[in-house]
């Protein structure tokens, strides 16, 4: 099992930026995919961005493409989510996850509605964007 700890959430006005961090510990020798998911009040959890650790391949949800950037520091077993041009609809609890297989559509973006059924999850960090 991998333990994940998210940090960096907070409140921001629309148009601003935030960076989230996810530090992995425990059984990290075979990390493959790590990703960010979010859940807004009253809504289902959804995928935001995923990175394939070994090849640095990156996958995004259509809703954040061009605004959010996922990156990694493999030496620190840490994944980041740089969120730019934030919108009120980005308000959610953001979760980090690993130990899953990514699902993408033919355009190479995250499949709508996909959330891994088996994964290791962090505790989540709140992001609030005001208009």
C-alpha positions as CSV (number, residue, x, y, z in Angstrom):
1,X,0.0,0.0,0.0
2,X,1.1,3.5,-0.8
3,X,0.3,6.4,1.5
4,X,-0.5,9.7,-0.2
5,X,-0.5,13.2,1.4
6,X,-1.9,16.1,-0.4
7,X,-1.1,19.8,0.3
8,X,-1.4,23.2,-1.3
9,X,-5.2,23.7,-1.3
10,X,-6.8,26.9,-0.4
11,X,-9.0,29.8,-1.5
12,X,-8.4,31.8,-4.7
13,X,-10.2,34.3,-6.8
14,X,-11.2,33.3,-10.3
15,X,-8.3,33.7,-12.7
16,X,-5.7,32.9,-10.1
17,X,-3.4,30.0,-9.7
18,X,-2.7,27.3,-7.1
19,X,-0.3,24.4,-6.9
20,X,-1.1,21.1,-5.2
21,X,1.4,18.6,-4.1
22,X,1.0,14.9,-3.5
23,X,3.8,13.1,-1.6
24,X,3.9,9.3,-1.8
25,X,5.4,7.0,0.8
26,X,5.4,3.3,1.7
27,X,5.6,0.9,-1.2
28,X,6.7,3.3,-3.8
29,X,9.1,1.1,-5.8
30,X,6.6,0.3,-8.5
31,X,4.6,3.4,-8.9
32,X,3.1,3.6,-12.4
33,X,0.2,6.0,-12.6
34,X,-0.5,8.8,-10.2
35,X,-3.3,11.2,-10.7
36,X,-5.5,13.9,-9.4
37,X,-9.3,13.6,-9.0
38,X,-11.8,16.0,-7.6
39,X,-15.2,16.0,-6.1
40,X,-17.5,19.0,-5.9
41,X,-20.4,19.1,-3.4
42,X,-23.3,17.1,-4.7
43,X,-21.3,15.7,-7.7
44,X,-19.5,12.5,-8.5
45,X,-15.8,12.3,-8.2
46,X,-14.1,12.9,-11.6
47,X,-10.6,12.6,-13.1
48,X,-8.5,15.8,-13.5
49,X,-5.0,14.8,-14.5
50,X,-2.9,11.6,-14.6
51,X,0.8,11.1,-15.1
52,X,2.5,7.8,-16.1
53,X,5.6,8.0,-13.8
54,X,8.1,6.0,-15.9
55,X,7.5,7.7,-19.2
56,X,6.2,11.1,-18.0
57,X,3.0,10.7,-20.2
58,X,0.3,13.0,-19.1
59,X,-3.4,12.9,-19.5
60,X,-6.0,15.5,-18.7
61,X,-9.7,16.0,-18.5
62,X,-11.1,18.1,-21.2
63,X,-12.4,20.6,-18.6
64,X,-8.8,21.5,-17.5
65,X,-6.9,21.0,-20.7
66,X,-4.7,24.0,-21.3
67,X,-5.2,25.3,-17.7
68,X,-3.8,22.6,-15.4
69,X,-0.4,21.0,-15.6
70,X,0.6,17.8,-13.9
71,X,4.3,17.1,-13.2
72,X,6.5,14.9,-11.0
73,X,9.6,14.9,-9.0
74,X,10.5,11.3,-9.0
75,X,13.4,11.7,-6.5
76,X,10.8,13.0,-4.0
77,X,8.0,10.6,-5.0
78,X,5.9,13.7,-5.4
79,X,3.4,14.7,-8.0
80,X,2.2,18.3,-8.5
81,X,-0.9,19.9,-10.1
82,X,-0.4,23.5,-11.2
83,X,-3.8,25.0,-11.6
84,X,-4.0,28.2,-13.6
85,X,-6.9,30.4,-14.8
86,X,-9.0,29.0,-12.0
87,X,-12.8,29.1,-12.4
88,X,-15.5,28.8,-9.7
89,X,-16.4,25.4,-11.2
90,X,-13.0,24.2,-10.2
91,X,-14.1,24.4,-6.6
92,X,-13.9,20.9,-5.1
93,X,-11.9,18.6,-2.8
94,X,-8.9,17.4,-4.8
95,X,-7.7,13.8,-4.2
96,X,-4.4,12.2,-5.2
97,X,-4.4,8.5,-6.2
98,X,-2.1,5.8,-7.4
99,X,-2.1,2.1,-8.2
100,X,-4.7,2.2,-10.9
101,X,-4.8,1.9,-14.7
102,X,-5.7,5.0,-16.6
103,X,-8.6,5.1,-19.0
104,X,-8.5,7.6,-21.9
105,X,-10.7,8.2,-24.9
106,X,-9.6,8.2,-28.5
107,X,-8.5,11.9,-28.2
108,X,-6.1,11.0,-25.4
109,X,-8.0,12.8,-22.7
110,X,-9.4,11.2,-19.6
111,X,-12.5,9.2,-20.2
112,X,-15.5,11.2,-18.9
113,X,-17.0,9.6,-15.8
114,X,-14.0,7.3,-15.2
115,X,-12.8,7.0,-11.6
116,X,-10.6,4.0,-10.7
117,X,-12.5,1.4,-8.6
118,X,-9.3,0.2,-7.0
119,X,-6.6,2.7,-6.0
120,X,-4.8,4.1,-3.1
121,X,-6.2,7.5,-2.2
122,X,-5.0,10.5,-0.2
123,X,-7.2,12.3,2.3
124,X,-8.0,15.2,-0.1
125,X,-7.4,19.0,0.0
126,X,-10.0,21.7,-0.5
127,X,-9.8,24.1,-3.3
128,X,-12.3,27.0,-3.3
129,X,-12.5,29.5,-6.2
130,X,-14.6,32.6,-5.8
131,X,-15.9,34.7,-8.6
